[in-house]
């Protein structure tokens, strides 16, 4: 309800995706898709995939952008347009393992927007490393 009132109070209507980013803790974590239809279990659906923060031009080239929204957008592409469910799940699992704390078997990697000190490349490279190990199994 608070989000609805907040939206109605804004003359330009703040994006729901921006508002909903408080749930996971950062705008950098969320994927998005503009789909040309409704995906189903049997039919693929064309779409454009990107993180909800877009290209984050205000921090471009600084190595501090959270790459996870982009990577999870690839998982959506795999799932909805390419119908590669197991590959999409492997990407999502890799992201989770990189974010999870070390005491529960993860790597505890966090970019600055999540209170960590890791950079874009470091987090992205770790996700690729974990994904490669999952796909070898």
N, C-alpha and C positions, 0 to 999 in steps of 0.2 A: 504494500500500500504506500509506503514511504516513497518508493521509486516512482510510482504513478503520480503522486502529488508533486514530486520534484520535477518530473517531466512536464507536467501541465503548467508548472510555474515558469518554465523557460520559454521565451518567445521563439527560440530556434529549435526546441525539442532535442535535448541531449540524447545521444544514442544509448539505447538499452545495453549495447555491448560495453560501452564505457562504464555504465552504472554497474553492470553485472561483474565487472572485473574485480570488484572487492571480494567476491566470494572465494576465488582461488588465491587471491593476494597480489595479483599483478596483471596488468593489461598484456604483458609479454608472454603470458602462458596460454592465451586463448586462440584457437584456430577459428577460421570462418570459411564459409563457402557461399557463393551465389550460384544456385543450382538451376538448371533449365527444366526441372521437373521434380517429381517426388521419387526419391530412390526406393527401390524395393529389393527383396531378397533375390529376385531373378533378373531384373532389368537394371542396366547401368544408367547413369545419369550424368550428362555433361555438366561441367561447372567450372568456375574460376575460384581458386583456392588461395588464401593469404591469411596471415595473422590479423586479428582485428585491429591491431595498431598500424596496419599498413607498413610502409617502409621506414617509419620512424625517422624522418629527415632531420629532426632536431638533434639526433645523436649519431647520425651517419658518420662512419669513418673513425669513431672513437673506440670501437671494440667493446662497448658496454651494453649493447642491445641484447635482450634475452632472445635466444634463437628458438626457444621451445614452441612458441605460437606458430612459427614457420614450419617447424618439423612436424608438429601435430596436424597442420594443414595438409602436409604430404600424406599423413595417415588417412585423413578424410578422402583425399584423392584416390588413394589405393582402395579404400572401402567403397566409395560411391560411384566413381567413374570407371575404375578398372576392375572392380569386383574381386579384389585380392584381400579377402578378410584376414587370412593368417598373416600376411605381410603387414597389414595395418595394425594388427594386435602386437606384432613384434616391435614395431616402431613405438607404440604406446607403452609397452612394457619396458623398453629401453629408456624412455624418458622417465618413467616412474623410478626405475632402479638408479638412475643418475641423481634424481632429486631426493630419494629416500635417505634417511640418516644412516650412518655407518653401523650403528648399533642394531639395526634391523636388516642388515645385509645390503644396504645401498652404498652410494658413494658420497652423498651429502654435498654435491656440487650446487652452488647457488650463485646467480648473478647478483649485481648490486641491488636491483629492484626487489630482490627477495631477501635482502640482508646479508648476502655473501660477498665474496671478493673475487669470484671467478669472472673471466671475460667471455665474450661471445664465442671466440674460437675454442677456448678451453672447454666450455660446456658442450658445444657442437661436436668437437672431436671425441669427447668422452661418450656422448650418445652414440656416435658411429662405432666406437670401439665395442660398446656393450651390444649394439645391434649385430655387429659382425659375429660376436661370440654366440649370441642367441641363434643366428641363422646357421651356424656350423653344427649345432646340435641335431 
